[in-house]
Amino acid sequence: METKEMLKTRYANEIIVALLFINLQFYFGPIYGRFSKGSCNNPTVYILRGFMGEISFAEAFNGAMVVVVAHIAAFMAYFILHVELGEAILPAGSPVIAVGSQREAVTSEAVVAFLNFLAFDFAAKTMPKGVQPAFGALFYCIVITVEKCKYSCGYMNPAVVLASHVVWGQTMMKSKKIFSIERILEAAQHEANRPYVYGAVLGSLMTAVVAKAIDMATSVSSSGVVSGSKKSSSSSTTTKQKKKKAETTTKTRSAGGAASSLRKRK
């Protein structure tokens, strides 16, 4: 009993982070990434792709809404199993609520999203494909461990937060029917969701701005190198042409001199 209680209290956070890493590394990265066929499990990714110009904002919105509906459906399925199997087998969940103020929570979520997107881009450009999921999972776990749930817990996924309020926010919602549009709309308007939505948008926007700035700097640098190369090539070509012309002139003069000398002798 003492060991069980110690695991629940003293090592609870370590166990959760370890399980999260295992899930991200061995399921989400290789399995979901392989069979999802390009779809995303996080509306924040669709927001980023919209800001980056990879997809239209209409496509980004539609993709984000699909993810939100999928999360709500998954949470509802868990709730049904929880009711059928009981608390001992499937314990009840709770709505996600940021600990910090609205400003602190928005900032925390934005920074978490920004850092993780940069880390993912770094891994995609510098690491073998098989290593990327492990690096992404490790980096995310490090970030949320540093954050320690002081402000927002670094969920970086507004769909999870909204679904948690729809299913587990009984005491916070006027509508008591979980399987109803009214409940979903009420949960969506709840202020507890705002930091996670605003943070996702802000973090995606920050990432897009930095990415565009890096692309512009790289493009300018590349064009400068190409321009310098062209000038060097043009200068080299001009020098060769002048040298060839001088050699031709010298040969002509030598031939003319030889002919004149022959005429004099005659």
Secondary structure, DSSP 8 states (H G I E B T S, - for coil): -HHHHHHHHTSHHHHHHHHHHHHIIIIIIIIIHHHSTT--S-HHHHHHHHHHTSS-HHHHHHHHHHHHHHHHHHHHHHHHHHHHH-TTTS--------SS-HHHHHHHHHHHHHHHHHHHHHHHHHS-TTTHHHHHHHHHHHHHHHHTTSSSTT---HHHHHHHHHHH-TTT-S---SSSHHHHHHHHT-GGGHHHHHHHHHHHHHHHHHHHHHHHHHHHHHHHHHHHHHHHHHHHHHHHHHHHHHHHHHHHHHHHHHHHHHHHH-
